[in-house]
Amino acid sequence: MGAESTNGGSPDSEAERTALQRWLEAHLPGAKRVTVVQFERPKSGYSAETLVFDAVVEGDGTAQPSGERTERFVLRKEVPDPAVYPQQAPGLDVEIDIQYRVMAAVAAHDAVPVAPLVGYEGDREVLGTPFFVMRHVAGEVPTESPPYTETGFFVDASPDERRRMIEAGVRTLAAFHTIDWRAAGLDWLVPPGVEPGTRRQLELWEQYARRELAGREHPLLDDAFRWLHANLPADTSLTLCWGDPRPGNIIWRDFAPVCLTDFEAAAIATPEQDLGWWLMFDRTMHPTGERLPGDPTRDEQRDLYAAITGRDLRDIAYHEVFAAARYSAIVVRVMNRLVDRGQLPPEQTIWLQNPASACLAELLEEHA
């Protein structure tokens, strides 16, 4: 969805292109003919395949006098690998479906911007895998490798623009947490008979980490989970958690958020769980600890969130540690995927030593 998509690409086959065109004709109101003319493959994560494409749409009632116009869309397809994130409830194993349903609920609430949705398709006969289509949102997307704090539009910005951008991200996260998950019909994220919250999330993520480690020893994660169990805080409220809130999952225009992305890790939990992730990720994007002028510190971001929401954030250190533990477990999962695909040798140790585990070690040293 972001502006950094530059790599040329094409659909898997002409049959797929034709099937996508027919699907769009059925899902774009008033469209009589749709012709897909160009595909691009942007940089994206591991939970879905993303294609950005242009399409000539004819006969939708709002076209130019010529009877057609070119629009840009985003296609997100489920990949064949097992899900990156742990299942929040039984049966939630199609991450494309999770993302679309959460996006639809968020769009209906109108608290934060998301991409306009075109439709979801669960029938694998159409493109060979579940997928959904949304309209493209233009803008800047901060990179994480290399960190956006070292290159790109954030570095080129003025101190005032940097502060305005990060503070706008914190305000947007706070606005996201105003969504009433029950009224939005998101109870499917909680298994029947299960009490949602931090205890549930801790159990879920520890089980996930043990499963992905498959008997391998990870002393740092062991220490983290022991500390997390021993210091489990009481939840003061529950909300829809984005799951992966960070500047790189926001499309920016003029240093303001214009679209939030990537909701595969959505959960019903305490708001501090999301804020802890945001602050933990901020730490990873400042590996030397130094900040560019205007870039708010983690304490400033935490205090801004507290001022906006009126929340007592005494337990935020706990949720930063929990975020780093989750991030470390995700790295184990992703490395397993790359080994399964033959892209890494089985003896690789990135699963054990990586920026996520370095962040976890730093946080444990500070707070344990």
C-alpha positions, 0 to 999 in steps of 0.5 A: 500500500505504501509509496515504496513499492518499486519492483516490477512484477506480474501476476502468476499467469494470464489466467490469474489476471483474467480471473482477477478482472472478472472478480473486480467487475463483480465487486466494483459497483457499476463496472462493466469492464475492468482491465488490469494493466500493470502489477508491482510487488512492494516490499512486504512482510511474511504474512501475505503476498502483496501486489499493487496494480493499475486497472482501467475501469469502464462504465462505473458511472463516475468515469471520465467522458471517454468512459473509462479511468485508471485506478490503483488497487492493492491485492493481498493474497494468503501465502501457503505457509502456516500463519506467522502469528498465534491463533487468537481463537480456534479456526482463525488460521487465514490471516488474510481473512483476519486482516480484512474483517478487522479492517472492515470493523475499523473502517465502520467505526471511522476513528482512524484511517484505513484503505477503502476495501473492495472485497474479500474472496475466500474461494480458493478456486478464483486465484488459488488462495484466499485474497482481498482487494483494497484501493491504493493509498499513496504516501510515505512508508518508513523503512525498518531495514535500514531504520527510518531513523537513518535514511529516507524522508524522516531523516530529511524532515525538519525537527518540527516535522519529525515531532509532528509525525511521531506525536500524530502516530501516538494520537492515532494509536490512542484513537484506535483504542476508542473502538468498541470491540463488542459493538464492532462485532469483534468477539470472534477474536475471543474463544468462547468461555475464555477471559481476554486480557494479558494473562490470556495473551501471555499464555497464548504467546508462550505456547506459540514460542515453545511450539516454534522452538521445538525443543531448542533452548532459548535462555533469554525467552525462558527468563522473559517468560518467568519474569512476565508470569511473576509480574503479571499486572491486573488489566484495568480495561480491554480494547481492540489491539492493533497488534503491530502498531509502529510507524512502518505500518502507517502510510504518511502524507505531509507527516500525518497518518493517512492509512493504518495497515497490517492487522493480522495480529489483532487481539482483544487485550489491554491498550498497554499491550499495543503501546508497549509494542509501539515503544519497544519498536521505537527502541529497535529503530534507535539502536545507538540510543541517539535521536534526531532533533525533534524526534520525541523520546519514548518517555515523551511518547508514553506521556503523550499517550497518557495525557490523551487517554487519561490512563495510568501507565505504571505497568508499561515497562511490563508490556514493553518486555512482553512486546520484545518477548513476542517479537523474539518469538516471531523471529523464531517463527519467521526463521523456521519459515525460511528454513522450510522454504530452503532460504536458510540452512537448518543450522542457522542461529538467527532465531537465537541472536537477532535485533529482537532478542537484543532488545529483549535482553536490554529491557530485561536488564533494565526492568527485571 
